């Protein structure tokens, strides 16, 4: 009997210590359907004739969320390419092809933390329109605090494009990649108003800071490619225009 009583007490402690198991947090990207194709206007790179690509409109999509847990004090938002090739030697090399089965890793396109709880959407074009050489400024905005995205490392050493890239910068997968890339928006409800990060902080820094403060999470996924052959295939299957 004592063992049974101890078991019930243990279960009660575990259940009551959970952050938020029944959250109704819901993230929506109104600019394209979940698991659908991301339109070109939201991409940093779009195909050009001849098989390569050029810079696109790089407009941020319309994002909205609801159902934040009652104890939420801030939110954090990330936009991630789940399929960046681990080996970069063949990226955008005309004589090479990146096969679909090559190892992949993540590439962060947007890091936004300390989003106030009274904000429940980021309208289209509110934080990004066009490609800014050298990147957008780090720091606080009306929608939260921008961290560095991975274009900071990607353009490192480039005399024209090099700089500190913060905020939203859209998809730009290799044009010689045989895999359609998956891009996910991840929204986190947190139990702290600020993560205490400033200056040059990355997605990794943000994730470490929020690790013990997550109440709930919600996701929305899109797909994008600049590979001309793949675009013909998915446009035909989906019946969607890419532009």
KOLZALUM-133344 format. One record per atom (N, C-alpha, C): z negated, x, y; residue in three letters. Coordinates in steps of 0.1 Angstrom, whole numbers, plus 5000, padded with zeros to 4 digits. Atoms other than C-alpha are relative to their C-alpha. Layout:
BEGIN
ZXYala;...
//
This chain:
BEGIN
500050084988unk;500050005000unk;500050095013unk;500049914988unk;499250295024unk;501350065002unk;498649944999unk;502650445016unk;500949905007unk;499150104995unk;504350115024unk;499849985015unk;500350024986unk;502450075057unk;500550125008unk;499549884992unk;503350435067unk;501549995001unk;498650014999unk;506950365059unk;500449905011unk;499750104989unk;507050055082unk;499750065014unk;500349944987unk;505350245110unk;501050115004unk;499049904998unk;507850535106unk;501349945005unk;498750074996unk;510850295108unk;499949945014unk;500250064986unk;509350125139unk;500150115010unk;500049894990unk;508950465157unk;501550045002unk;498649954999unk;512550565149unk;500849905007unk;499350114993unk;513950225160unk;499749995015unk;500450024986unk;512050215192unk;500350125009unk;499749884993unk;512950575201unk;501550025002unk;498549994998unk;516750525199unk;500349965014unk;499650024986unk;518350545233unk;500549865003unk;499450134997unk;520550235231unk;501049974988unk;499150035012unk;521950115197unk;500849885002unk;499350134999unk;523149775209unk;500749995013unk;499350004988unk;525049885240unk;501349925000unk;498750074999unk;527949675252unk;500950075010unk;499249924991unk;529349955273unk;501549994996unk;498550015003unk;533149895276unk;500850065011unk;499149934991unk;535650125291unk;501449944998unk;498650055000unk;539149995300unk;500950085009unk;499049954991unk;542250165313unk;501049905002unk;499150114997unk;544249895330unk;501450045001unk;498649954997unk;547350115334unk;500850014987unk;499350005012unk;548250125297unk;499149954988unk;500850065011unk;547149965264unk;499250114992unk;500749915009unk;544550135241unk;500950034989unk;499249945011unk;546350355216unk;501549995004unk;498650014996unk;549550305237unk;500550125007unk;499449884994unk;551950535255unk;499650005015unk;500449974986unk;550750685288unk;501350015008unk;498849994991unk;553450615315unk;500150135007unk;499749874993unk;555050915332unk;499250025013unk;500649984986unk;553450845366unk;498650054999unk;501449955001unk;550050945353unk;500050144994unk;499949875006unk;551351275339unk;500250115011unk;499749884992unk;551251625355unk;501450054998unk;498749955003unk;554451715337unk;500849894994unk;499150105005unk;557451495330unk;501350084996unk;498849935005unk;560651585311unk;501150015011unk;498849994992unk;563751715330unk;501250034991unk;498849985008unk;567251745318unk;500150154996unk;499949865005unk;567852055297unk;498950034990unk;501049995010unk;564751995275unk;498750065004unk;501349954995unk;562052145297unk;499249895007unk;500750104992unk;559751965322unk;499950055014unk;500349974986unk;558951945359unk;498749935003unk;501250074996unk;555951825378unk;500249865003unk;499950144998unk;555351455379unk;499149955011unk;500850064990unk;553451215401unk;498550034999unk;501449965002unk;550151305386unk;499049915006unk;500850114995unk;548550975396unk;498949974990unk;501050045010unk;545250885381unk;500149854997unk;499850145004unk;545350555362unk;498849915005unk;501150094996unk;543150245370unk;499149994989unk;501050005010unk;539950265351unk;498849915004unk;501050094997unk;537250005348unk;499049994988unk;501050015010unk;533949965329unk;499049895003unk;501050114999unk;531349705322unk;498950024989unk;501050005011unk;528249645301unk;499150125000unk;500849885001unk;526249955311unk;498549964997unk;501450035004unk;522749965295unk;499149995012unk;500950024989unk;519849855317unk;499350135006unk;500749884996unk;518250205318unk;501050105006unk;499149914995unk;521450365330unk;499850045015unk;500249954987unk;521050585361unk;501250075006unk;498749944996unk;524450755362unk;501049994988unk;499049995010unk;527750785343unk;500750135001unk;499249885001unk;529951075332unk;501349964993unk;498650035006unk;533751055325unk;500850124998unk;499149885004unk;536051295307unk;501349944996unk;498750035005unk;539751285300unk;500550124993unk;499849895009unk;540751505271unk;501249994992unk;498949995009unk;543851615253unk;499450054987unk;500649965013unk;542751625216unk;500950094992unk;499049935008unk;545851815205unk;500650125006unk;499449874995unk;546352135225unk;500150104989unk;499949905011unk;547652395201unk;499050125002unk;500949894999unk;545152665193unk;500750135004unk;499249884997unk;547852935193unk;500949975011unk;499250034988unk;549452945227unk;501250095001unk;498949904999unk;552053225220unk;501349935000unk;498750065001unk;554852975213unk;500149885010unk;499950124991unk;554052715240unk;501150025010unk;498950014990unk;557152625260unk;501050124998unk;499149905003unk;559152905243unk;501349944994unk;498850085004unk;562752785239unk;500450034985unk;499649965014unk;563352975206unk;499049974990unk;501150035010unk;560152855190unk;499749855000unk;500450145001unk;558752525178unk;498550004996unk;501350025004unk;555152415176unk;499949894990unk;500050105010unk;554852235143unk;498949905001unk;501050104999unk;552851915139unk;498750044993unk;501249975008unk;550452065114unk;499350135005unk;500749884995unk;549452365135unk;498649965005unk;501450034996unk;545652385143unk;500049965015unk;500150064986unk;544652195175unk;498550025005unk;501350004993unk;541752205200unk;500149915012unk;500150094989unk;540652015230unk;500450075013unk;499749954987unk;541852055266unk;499649895010unk;500650104991unk;539951885294unk;500849995013unk;499250034989unk;541951715321unk;499249945012unk;500850064990unk;539151555340unk;498550014996unk;501449995002unk;535451615344unk;499349945012unk;500650074989unk;533451375365unk;498649954996unk;501450035004unk;529651345365unk;499349945012unk;500850064990unk;526851175385unk;500749895007unk;499350124995unk;528950865389unk;498949895003unk;501150104997unk;526650605407unk;500249874992unk;500050125009unk;525750295387unk;500649885007unk;499450124993unk;527050065415unk;501550015000unk;498649995001unk;530550185408unk;500449964986unk;499550045013unk;532450015380unk;501550014998unk;498649975002unk;535950125385unk;500550115009unk;499349904992unk;538250395398unk;501549955001unk;498750064999unk;541450235412unk;501150114998unk;498949915001unk;544850385406unk;500350075013unk;499649914988unk;545750675429unk;498850025009unk;501249984992unk;542150685442unk;499650145001unk;500549865001unk;541451045432unk;501150104998unk;498949905003unk;544851195424unk;501449945003unk;498650034997unk;548451165438unk;500750135002unk;499349874999unk;550751455432unk;499350124995unk;500649875005unk;550251805420unk;499750095012unk;500549914989unk;548152025443unk;500050144994unk;500049865005unk;548952395438unk;498750075004unk;501449954997unk;545652575435unk;498949914996unk;500950105005unk;543952255424unk;499249935011unk;500850084991unk;541751995440unk;498650065002unk;501349944997unk;538352085455unk;498949964991unk;501250035008unk;535252105435unk;499049925009unk;501150064992unk;532251885446unk;499949854999unk;500350145000unk;531051545454unk;501249925006unk;499150094994unk;533451255460unk;499449865000unk;500550135000unk;533050885465unk;499749944986unk;500150065014unk;533250835427unk;499150094991unk;500849915008unk;530951125415unk;500350145004unk;499849854997unk;530951505413unk;501050054991unk;498949945007unk;534051685402unk;499650134993unk;500149875007unk;533851965376unk;501450064998unk;498749935003unk;536552215367unk;500749944988unk;499350035012unk;539252105344unk;500750124994unk;499549885007unk;541052335320unk;501350065005unk;498949944993unk;544052395342unk;499650125008unk;500649884993unk;541752645360unk;500350124991unk;499749895009unk;542152865329unk;501550014997unk;498650005003unk;545652765322unk;500950075010unk;499249944989unk;547052875356unk;499450135005unk;500649874995unk;544753185359unk;501050115000unk;499149894999unk;546753475371unk;501449975005unk;498850044995unk;549653265383unk;500050015015unk;500049974986unk;550553375418unk;500249875009unk;499750124993unk;551753025428unk;498949894997unk;500850115004unk;549652785408unk;498550034997unk;501349965003unk;546452985402unk;499049945010unk;501150064991unk;543152835416unk;498949934992unk;501150085006unk;540152615408unk;500449865000unk;499550145002unk;541352285394unk;498949914997unk;501150105003unk;538852005397unk;500649865001unk;499550135000unk;539151635393unk;501149974990unk;499050045009unk;542051455376unk;501350085001unk;498749955001unk;545151635365unk;500649954986unk;499550075011unk;547351445340unk;500650084988unk;499449935012unk;549051525306unk;501150095004unk;498949904999unk;551251825303unk;500250074987unk;499949935013unk;551851895266unk;501350084999unk;498849915001unk;554352165256unk;501249914996unk;498850085003unk;557952035255unk;500650044987unk;499549965013unk;558552225222unk;499049974989unk;501050045010unk;555652055204unk;500549884992unk;499550115009unk;556551835174unk;498949894999unk;501150105002unk;553251645177unk;499849925013unk;500450084988unk;552651345201unk;498550025002unk;501449974997unk;549451435218unk;499249875003unk;500950114998unk;546451195218unk;499150045012unk;500849984988unk;544551165251unk;498949905000unk;501150105000unk;541151005253unk;499150015012unk;500950014989unk;539050885282unk;498649974993unk;501350025005unk;535350905273unk;499049985011unk;501050044990unk;532650735294unk;498750004994unk;501449995004unk;528950805290unk;499149945010unk;501150054992unk;526050605303unk;498850104998unk;501149905001unk;523150845311unk;498749955006unk;501350044995unk;519450805318unk;499450085011unk;500449924988unk;519351045347unk;501149985011unk;499150024988unk;520851005382unk;500950125003unk;499249884998unk;522051365384unk;499750104989unk;500149905011unk;522751635359unk;499650145005unk;500549874994unk;521751915384unk;501050114999unk;498949905000unk;525152085382unk;500750015014unk;499349984988unk;526952225412unk;500950124999unk;499149885000unk;529652475421unk;501049994988unk;499049985010unk;531952595393unk;499449964986unk;500550045013unk;530752385363unk;501249944992unk;498950045009unk;532952305333unk;499649884992unk;500350115009unk;533152025307unk;498950044991unk;501049955009unk;531052245284unk;498650005007unk;501350014993unk;528352275311unk;499549865001unk;500450144998unk;528351905317unk;499449944987unk;500450055013unk;528051825280unk;498650054996unk;501349945004unk;525152065275unk;498949935008unk;501050064991unk;523351915305unk;499649854997unk;500250145003unk;523751555293unk;499649974986unk;500150025015unk;523151605256unk;498849914997unk;501250085004unk;519651455256unk;499849875009unk;500250124990unk;520351175282unk;501149894997unk;498950095003unk;523150975265unk;499449874995unk;500450145004unk;522450595263unk;501149934992unk;498950075006unk;525950485253unk;501350075003unk;498749944998unk;529550585250unk;501149904997unk;498850085002unk;532950415252unk;501250085002unk;498749925000unk;536550535247unk;501249925002unk;498750064999unk;540150455255unk;501050114998unk;499149895004unk;543050645240unk;501449975004unk;498650014998unk;546650705250unk;500850114993unk;499249905007unk;549550905237unk;501150055010unk;499049954991unk;552051135255unk;500750124994unk;499249895004unk;554751385249unk;501150035010unk;498949974991unk;557351575269unk;501250054991unk;499049975010unk;559351645237unk;501149895000unk;498950104998unk;562751475243unk;500349924987unk;499750075013unk;563351385206unk;498849904997unk;501150095003unk;559851245202unk;499949885009unk;500050104991unk;560151045233unk;501049894997unk;499050105005unk;563350875220unk;499449924989unk;500650075012unk;561450795188unk;499049905004unk;501150104997unk;558350635204unk;500549905009unk;499450104991unk;560350455231unk;500749894992unk;499350095009unk;562450295204unk;499149914992unk;501050085008unk;559450195183unk;499249915008unk;500950084992unk;557350065211unk;500749905009unk;499350084991unk;560049905231unk;499750025014unk;500549974986unk;558550065262unk;500950105007unk;499349904992unk;560250245290unk;498950115003unk;500949894998unk;558650585295unk;499750025015unk;500249984986unk;559050575333unk;499749865006unk;
//
